[in-house]
């Protein structure tokens, strides 16, 4: 037998051996179905399909000018059309800057008797809400 013929037979033998051993190495034979993890198994990872909503990381209240004040909110996930819920009672439209910035203007009556505004960005038409954030109200200089 020639050496090339021997190499060809040896290669074929090794290939057949590997193909025969592959089901044993993976734990499956031709009659077995691969084991599928059950819903309660730790191997099952389910992905949350809900879209991520807005999140507030910082916010600030600018000093009032006349009967109004402005406020900026930094964070993530903001969209055009989002609103801000101020002190849990007043919903105000925001001005969209980019996904990390929205602003709004409100009446000074929202500031009266408070040290901070509690802000929550809400997405109309959905249940998405940001985390609540307390933005400190700046102390106005005394008028003289």
C-alpha positions as CSV (number, residue, x, y, z in Angstrom):
1,X,0.0,0.0,0.0
2,X,1.3,3.4,-0.9
3,X,1.8,6.1,1.7
4,X,-0.8,8.4,0.2
5,X,-3.3,5.6,0.3
6,X,-2.5,4.8,3.9
7,X,-2.9,8.5,4.8
8,X,-6.3,8.6,3.1
9,X,-7.5,5.4,4.9
10,X,-6.2,6.8,8.3
11,X,-7.9,10.1,7.7
12,X,-11.2,8.3,6.9
13,X,-10.9,6.1,9.9
14,X,-10.2,9.1,12.2
15,X,-13.1,11.0,10.7
16,X,-15.5,8.1,11.1
17,X,-14.4,7.6,14.7
18,X,-14.9,11.3,15.6
19,X,-18.4,11.2,14.0
20,X,-19.3,8.1,16.0
21,X,-18.0,9.6,19.2
22,X,-19.6,13.0,18.8
23,X,-23.1,12.0,20.1
24,X,-21.5,10.4,23.1
25,X,-19.5,13.5,23.9
26,X,-22.6,15.7,23.7
27,X,-24.6,13.4,25.8
28,X,-27.1,12.5,23.0
29,X,-27.6,9.4,20.9
30,X,-29.7,9.3,17.8
31,X,-32.7,8.1,19.8
32,X,-32.5,10.8,22.5
33,X,-33.8,14.3,22.4
34,X,-31.5,16.9,23.8
35,X,-32.5,18.0,27.3
36,X,-34.3,21.3,27.3
37,X,-34.2,23.3,30.6
38,X,-37.6,23.8,32.3
39,X,-38.8,27.3,33.1
40,X,-37.7,27.1,36.7
41,X,-34.2,26.0,35.9
42,X,-31.4,28.4,36.6
43,X,-30.1,27.9,33.0
44,X,-33.2,29.6,31.6
45,X,-32.6,33.3,31.2
46,X,-35.6,35.4,30.3
47,X,-35.1,38.9,28.8
48,X,-37.3,41.7,30.0
49,X,-39.2,42.8,26.8
50,X,-40.5,46.1,28.3
51,X,-38.8,49.2,26.9
52,X,-36.6,51.0,29.3
53,X,-38.1,54.2,30.6
54,X,-36.9,57.5,31.8
55,X,-34.5,57.8,34.7
56,X,-33.5,61.0,36.6
57,X,-29.9,61.4,37.8
58,X,-29.8,65.1,38.6
59,X,-32.2,68.1,38.5
60,X,-32.1,71.7,39.3
61,X,-34.5,74.6,39.9
62,X,-33.5,78.0,38.6
63,X,-34.4,81.0,40.7
64,X,-37.9,82.4,39.8
65,X,-38.2,85.3,37.3
66,X,-41.5,87.0,38.0
67,X,-44.3,84.5,38.3
68,X,-42.4,81.6,36.7
69,X,-39.4,79.4,37.2
70,X,-37.5,76.9,35.0
71,X,-36.1,73.5,35.9
72,X,-33.7,71.2,34.1
73,X,-33.6,67.4,34.5
74,X,-30.6,65.2,33.5
75,X,-30.8,61.5,33.2
76,X,-31.5,58.9,30.4
77,X,-34.3,57.6,28.3
78,X,-36.2,60.8,27.8
79,X,-38.3,61.3,24.7
80,X,-40.1,64.2,23.1
81,X,-43.6,64.4,24.6
82,X,-42.6,63.3,28.1
83,X,-44.2,65.2,30.9
84,X,-43.0,65.9,34.5
85,X,-45.2,65.3,37.5
86,X,-44.3,68.0,40.1
87,X,-44.9,67.3,43.8
88,X,-47.2,64.4,42.8
89,X,-50.0,66.7,41.8
90,X,-49.2,68.9,38.8
91,X,-48.3,67.4,35.4
92,X,-46.4,69.8,33.1
93,X,-45.1,69.3,29.5
94,X,-41.4,69.2,29.1
95,X,-39.1,70.7,26.4
96,X,-37.0,67.9,25.0
97,X,-33.3,68.6,24.7
98,X,-32.0,65.1,24.0
99,X,-32.4,61.6,25.6
100,X,-30.4,62.9,28.6
101,X,-32.0,66.3,29.1
102,X,-35.5,67.8,29.5
103,X,-36.6,71.2,30.9
104,X,-39.9,72.7,32.0
105,X,-41.3,75.9,33.3
106,X,-43.8,76.2,36.1
107,X,-45.6,78.8,38.2
108,X,-44.0,80.0,41.4
109,X,-46.9,78.7,43.4
110,X,-45.3,75.2,43.1
111,X,-42.3,76.5,45.0
112,X,-44.1,78.1,48.0
113,X,-43.5,76.5,51.3
114,X,-41.1,73.9,50.0
115,X,-37.3,73.3,50.2
116,X,-37.4,71.0,47.2
117,X,-39.6,69.9,44.2
118,X,-40.3,66.2,43.9
119,X,-40.0,65.4,40.2
120,X,-41.1,62.3,38.2
121,X,-40.8,62.1,34.4
122,X,-43.8,60.3,32.9
123,X,-44.4,59.0,29.4
124,X,-48.0,59.7,28.4
125,X,-49.9,56.7,27.0
126,X,-47.7,54.3,28.9
127,X,-47.0,53.2,32.4
128,X,-43.4,54.3,32.2
129,X,-42.2,56.6,35.0
130,X,-38.8,57.7,36.2
131,X,-37.5,57.4,39.7
132,X,-38.7,60.3,41.9
133,X,-36.0,63.0,42.4
134,X,-36.0,65.9,44.9
135,X,-34.6,69.0,43.3
136,X,-33.6,71.6,45.9
137,X,-35.2,75.0,45.5
138,X,-32.6,77.9,45.6
139,X,-33.0,80.4,48.4
140,X,-34.1,83.7,46.9
141,X,-32.0,86.7,48.0
142,X,-33.8,89.1,50.3
143,X,-35.5,92.0,48.5
144,X,-34.6,95.3,49.7
